[in-house]
Amino acid sequence: MTQIVNCVKTGKPLPGMARPPFPGALGQRIFENISQQGWDMWKAQSTVIINHYGLNLADPEATKTLMEELDKFLFGEGARLPEDWVPEGEGTGKGAPSAKGAPSKGAPERK
């Protein structure tokens, strides 16, 4: 059975992970303080970081960089999400408001 954790990333009590994501003290800290939802957010963010910086995780320096980013993302100052944050796919579905002065659908383009 999955435990409920007071997720430090989301600021909410949510279901935790089934087991620590990796061995060691950091894996245990994540297991005890981050929900499955928070961990899934990190996995998505880590993909962005790896691709953006072109990290090769066989390189110890790249792994060190990723672990530093993990710590900042999950536990760093400002890591907690805003209270009104809604996960993608769970919002109202209205999207962002149109930009001021943007042509509406079907309107001719400005020259």
C-alpha atoms as an extended CHARMM CRD file, in Angstrom:
* protein
*
       111  EXT
         1         1  MET       CA              0.0000000000        0.0000000000        0.0000000000  PROA      1               0.0000000000
         2         2  THR       CA              1.2900000000        3.4520000000       -0.9060000000  PROA      2               0.0000000000
         3         3  GLN       CA              1.9480000000        5.8600000000        1.9370000000  PROA      3               0.0000000000
         4         4  ILE       CA              0.6840000000        9.4440000000        2.0150000000  PROA      4               0.0000000000
         5         5  VAL       CA              3.4840000000       12.0060000000        2.2300000000  PROA      5               0.0000000000
         6         6  ASN       CA              3.3520000000       15.7150000000        2.8950000000  PROA      6               0.0000000000
         7         7  CYS       CA              4.9900000000       16.5570000000       -0.4100000000  PROA      7               0.0000000000
         8         8  VAL       CA              7.4470000000       19.4280000000       -0.0860000000  PROA      8               0.0000000000
         9         9  LYS       CA              7.2030000000       20.0880000000       -3.8340000000  PROA      9               0.0000000000
        10        10  THR       CA              3.4260000000       20.4700000000       -4.0680000000  PROA      10              0.0000000000
        11        11  GLY       CA              2.7700000000       21.4440000000       -0.4570000000  PROA      11              0.0000000000
        12        12  LYS       CA             -0.0290000000       18.8680000000       -0.2860000000  PROA      12              0.0000000000
        13        13  PRO       CA             -0.5260000000       15.4380000000        1.2830000000  PROA      13              0.0000000000
        14        14  LEU       CA             -0.3910000000       13.0490000000       -1.6880000000  PROA      14              0.0000000000
        15        15  PRO       CA              0.3580000000        9.3770000000       -2.3530000000  PROA      15              0.0000000000
        16        16  GLY       CA              4.0600000000        8.6600000000       -2.1320000000  PROA      16              0.0000000000
        17        17  MET       CA              6.2280000000        6.3450000000       -4.1610000000  PROA      17              0.0000000000
        18        18  ALA       CA              6.2230000000        2.5740000000       -3.7370000000  PROA      18              0.0000000000
        19        19  ARG       CA              9.9720000000        2.6140000000       -2.9790000000  PROA      19              0.0000000000
        20        20  PRO       CA             12.9020000000        5.0440000000       -2.9600000000  PROA      20              0.0000000000
        21        21  PRO       CA             13.7920000000        6.1350000000       -6.5050000000  PROA      21              0.0000000000
        22        22  PHE       CA             17.4410000000        5.1550000000       -5.9780000000  PROA      22              0.0000000000
        23        23  PRO       CA             19.6810000000        3.9420000000       -3.1230000000  PROA      23              0.0000000000
        24        24  GLY       CA             21.3370000000        6.1620000000       -0.5680000000  PROA      24              0.0000000000
        25        25  ALA       CA             20.4330000000        9.0750000000        1.6580000000  PROA      25              0.0000000000
        26        26  LEU       CA             19.0760000000       11.2820000000       -1.1420000000  PROA      26              0.0000000000
        27        27  GLY       CA             16.8460000000        8.4790000000       -2.4430000000  PROA      27              0.0000000000
        28        28  GLN       CA             15.4710000000        7.9730000000        1.0780000000  PROA      28              0.0000000000
        29        29  ARG       CA             14.9460000000       11.7290000000        1.5470000000  PROA      29              0.0000000000
        30        30  ILE       CA             12.9980000000       11.8890000000       -1.7160000000  PROA      30              0.0000000000
        31        31  PHE       CA             10.9590000000        8.8090000000       -0.7520000000  PROA      31              0.0000000000
        32        32  GLU       CA              9.9780000000       10.3560000000        2.5900000000  PROA      32              0.0000000000
        33        33  ASN       CA              9.2650000000       13.9060000000        1.3710000000  PROA      33              0.0000000000
        34        34  ILE       CA              8.1720000000       13.8230000000       -2.2750000000  PROA      34              0.0000000000
        35        35  SER       CA              4.9060000000       12.4390000000       -3.6590000000  PROA      35              0.0000000000
        36        36  GLN       CA              4.6560000000       10.2980000000       -6.7660000000  PROA      36              0.0000000000
        37        37  GLN       CA              3.2100000000       13.3530000000       -8.5240000000  PROA      37              0.0000000000
        38        38  GLY       CA              6.2080000000       15.4570000000       -7.4610000000  PROA      38              0.0000000000
        39        39  TRP       CA              8.6020000000       12.7460000000       -8.6430000000  PROA      39              0.0000000000
        40        40  ASP       CA              6.8120000000       12.5300000000      -12.0080000000  PROA      40              0.0000000000
        41        41  MET       CA              7.2530000000       16.2900000000      -12.3460000000  PROA      41              0.0000000000
        42        42  TRP       CA             10.9860000000       15.8550000000      -11.7300000000  PROA      42              0.0000000000
        43        43  LYS       CA             11.2260000000       13.1050000000      -14.3560000000  PROA      43              0.0000000000
        44        44  ALA       CA              9.6950000000       15.4470000000      -16.9360000000  PROA      44              0.0000000000
        45        45  GLN       CA             11.9870000000       18.3060000000      -15.8420000000  PROA      45              0.0000000000
        46        46  SER       CA             15.0580000000       16.0710000000      -15.9160000000  PROA      46              0.0000000000
        47        47  THR       CA             14.3470000000       15.1880000000      -19.5450000000  PROA      47              0.0000000000
        48        48  VAL       CA             14.2470000000       18.8930000000      -20.3780000000  PROA      48              0.0000000000
        49        49  ILE       CA             17.5460000000       19.4910000000      -18.5400000000  PROA      49              0.0000000000
        50        50  ILE       CA             19.2970000000       16.5120000000      -20.1580000000  PROA      50              0.0000000000
        51        51  ASN       CA             18.1990000000       17.5670000000      -23.6290000000  PROA      51              0.0000000000
        52        52  HSD       CA             18.8180000000       21.2850000000      -23.1280000000  PROA      52              0.0000000000
        53        53  TYR       CA             22.3650000000       20.8360000000      -21.8660000000  PROA      53              0.0000000000
        54        54  GLY       CA             23.0950000000       17.7150000000      -23.9350000000  PROA      54              0.0000000000
        55        55  LEU       CA             24.0830000000       15.8130000000      -20.8000000000  PROA      55              0.0000000000
        56        56  ASN       CA             25.7280000000       12.4110000000      -21.1910000000  PROA      56              0.0000000000
        57        57  LEU       CA             24.8970000000       10.6210000000      -17.9520000000  PROA      57              0.0000000000
        58        58  ALA       CA             27.8760000000        8.2920000000      -18.4270000000  PROA      58              0.0000000000
        59        59  ASP       CA             29.9650000000       11.3740000000      -17.5820000000  PROA      59              0.0000000000
        60        60  PRO       CA             30.2870000000       11.8200000000      -13.7920000000  PROA      60              0.0000000000
        61        61  GLU       CA             30.2090000000       15.6270000000      -14.1720000000  PROA      61              0.0000000000
        62        62  ALA       CA             26.9020000000       15.4220000000      -16.0650000000  PROA      62              0.0000000000
        63        63  THR       CA             25.4390000000       13.1760000000      -13.3680000000  PROA      63              0.0000000000
        64        64  LYS       CA             26.6330000000       15.6060000000      -10.6920000000  PROA      64              0.0000000000
        65        65  THR       CA             24.9770000000       18.4930000000      -12.5640000000  PROA      65              0.0000000000
        66        66  LEU       CA             21.7040000000       16.5740000000      -12.8500000000  PROA      66              0.0000000000
        67        67  MET       CA             21.7360000000       15.7020000000       -9.1310000000  PROA      67              0.0000000000
        68        68  GLU       CA             22.3090000000       19.3680000000       -8.2450000000  PROA      68              0.0000000000
        69        69  GLU       CA             19.3430000000       20.3080000000      -10.4290000000  PROA      69              0.0000000000
        70        70  LEU       CA             17.2560000000       17.5700000000       -8.7870000000  PROA      70              0.0000000000
        71        71  ASP       CA             18.0130000000       18.9650000000       -5.3330000000  PROA      71              0.0000000000
        72        72  LYS       CA             17.1300000000       22.5160000000       -6.4320000000  PROA      72              0.0000000000
        73        73  PHE       CA             13.9320000000       21.3830000000       -8.1770000000  PROA      73              0.0000000000
        74        74  LEU       CA             12.6110000000       19.2740000000       -5.3130000000  PROA      74              0.0000000000
        75        75  PHE       CA             14.0020000000       20.9740000000       -2.2120000000  PROA      75              0.0000000000
        76        76  GLY       CA             15.5410000000       24.3230000000       -3.1690000000  PROA      76              0.0000000000
        77        77  GLU       CA             14.3280000000       27.7850000000       -2.3140000000  PROA      77              0.0000000000
        78        78  GLY       CA             11.2360000000       28.5370000000       -4.3420000000  PROA      78              0.0000000000
        79        79  ALA       CA             10.8010000000       24.8530000000       -5.2190000000  PROA      79              0.0000000000
        80        80  ARG       CA              7.2610000000       24.7190000000       -3.8910000000  PROA      80              0.0000000000
        81        81  LEU       CA              4.5670000000       25.2290000000       -6.4830000000  PROA      81              0.0000000000
        82        82  PRO       CA              2.1850000000       28.1970000000       -6.2930000000  PROA      82              0.0000000000
        83        83  GLU       CA             -0.9990000000       27.3680000000       -4.3750000000  PROA      83              0.0000000000
        84        84  ASP       CA             -3.1870000000       27.8570000000       -7.4640000000  PROA      84              0.0000000000
        85        85  TRP       CA             -1.0550000000       25.5390000000       -9.6440000000  PROA      85              0.0000000000
        86        86  VAL       CA             -3.0270000000       22.8500000000      -11.4720000000  PROA      86              0.0000000000
        87        87  PRO       CA             -1.3550000000       19.8490000000      -13.1380000000  PROA      87              0.0000000000
        88        88  GLU       CA             -1.4680000000       19.7610000000      -16.9360000000  PROA      88              0.0000000000
        89        89  GLY       CA             -4.6920000000       18.1860000000      -18.1410000000  PROA      89              0.0000000000
        90        90  GLU       CA             -6.5960000000       18.9550000000      -14.9330000000  PROA      90              0.0000000000
        91        91  GLY       CA             -7.3400000000       22.6460000000      -15.5280000000  PROA      91              0.0000000000
        92        92  THR       CA            -10.3030000000       24.3930000000      -17.0770000000  PROA      92              0.0000000000
        93        93  GLY       CA             -8.9860000000       23.8080000000      -20.5810000000  PROA      93              0.0000000000
        94        94  LYS       CA             -9.4380000000       27.4160000000      -21.6410000000  PROA      94              0.0000000000
        95        95  GLY       CA             -5.7520000000       27.9600000000      -22.3780000000  PROA      95              0.0000000000
        96        96  ALA       CA             -3.8940000000       31.2200000000      -22.2510000000  PROA      96              0.0000000000
        97        97  PRO       CA             -5.6820000000       34.4190000000      -23.1790000000  PROA      97              0.0000000000
        98        98  SER       CA             -4.9720000000       35.7060000000      -26.6450000000  PROA      98              0.0000000000
        99        99  ALA       CA             -2.2150000000       38.2690000000      -26.9100000000  PROA      99              0.0000000000
       100       100  LYS       CA             -3.2470000000       41.8910000000      -27.0660000000  PROA      100             0.0000000000
       101       101  GLY       CA             -3.5120000000       42.9490000000      -30.6570000000  PROA      101             0.0000000000
       102       102  ALA       CA             -3.3180000000       39.3920000000      -31.9910000000  PROA      102             0.0000000000
       103       103  PRO       CA             -5.5660000000       38.8020000000      -34.9840000000  PROA      103             0.0000000000
       104       104  SER       CA             -8.6310000000       36.7490000000      -34.1980000000  PROA      104             0.0000000000
       105       105  LYS       CA             -9.3830000000       33.6060000000      -36.1510000000  PROA      105             0.0000000000
       106       106  GLY       CA            -10.3270000000       34.3590000000      -39.7090000000  PROA      106             0.0000000000
       107       107  ALA       CA             -9.1140000000       37.9520000000      -39.5200000000  PROA      107             0.0000000000
       108       108  PRO       CA             -6.7730000000       39.1380000000      -42.2560000000  PROA      108             0.0000000000
       109       109  GLU       CA             -3.1020000000       39.4260000000      -41.3140000000  PROA      109             0.0000000000
       110       110  ARG       CA             -1.7050000000       42.8520000000      -40.5600000000  PROA      110             0.0000000000
       111       111  LYS       CA              0.8210000000       44.2990000000      -42.9530000000  PROA      111             0.0000000000
